[in-house]
């Protein structure tokens, strides 16, 4: 990167905001902080950020709600901070669009490593998904613009995709009729490995099906492969 990445830390604990900001600045980042969603929105209106470190438990609008809202309206990567042992928060956070999570208390070095990993994935996201920015992909009556993230049906209707849904869809579009396991999809879209109880991909597939399938109960576009994972069962046309 030619410039210092700008990180926004959103946490209601001043000690955490100050400590994380100082640590990131010592390691080559710019850092700004907000104590809640209201202050975060003010900073987002006036500044540009490369990543948001977002606490789940905050007064007012909580982190899950904030993540869902930001993911539906933008593409700024989000790293969520969750209470130790609150696996539900972590799973829900990933489902609504977070790029990664880190349980509290955390080691600052691990936070730094995860931030760098997310920023690297964000830089190469179009290539990972196989869909160059500024190109459109047509499939089963849908057109996806990978630059604007706009998904349009044949009748002109728009479907809003969260960040997680967009990454999942582009991963499938890059590999039509190819079977991808849950772990492969999780690694491609989130850069992390899953485990036997991780239903993140299943839940994201279900939500994506509700948006693009004629009948989500009998999917024809994204099909389940028994013992394998999921496959995009239609052809994809790339349009400049």
Buried (B, 14 or more C-beta within 10 A) or exposed (E): EEEEBBBBBBBBBEEBBBBBBEBBEEEEBBBBBBBBBEBBBEBBEEEEBBBBBBBBBBEEBBBBBBBBBBBBEEBBBBBBBBBEEBBEBBBBBBBBBBBBBBBBEBEBEEBBEBBBBBBEBBEEBBEBBBBEEEBBBBBBEBBBBBEEBBBBBEEEEEBEBBBBBBBBBBBBBBBBEEBBBBBBBBBBBBBBEBEEEBBBBBBBBBBBBEBBBEEBEEBEBBBBEEEEBBBBBBEBEEEE
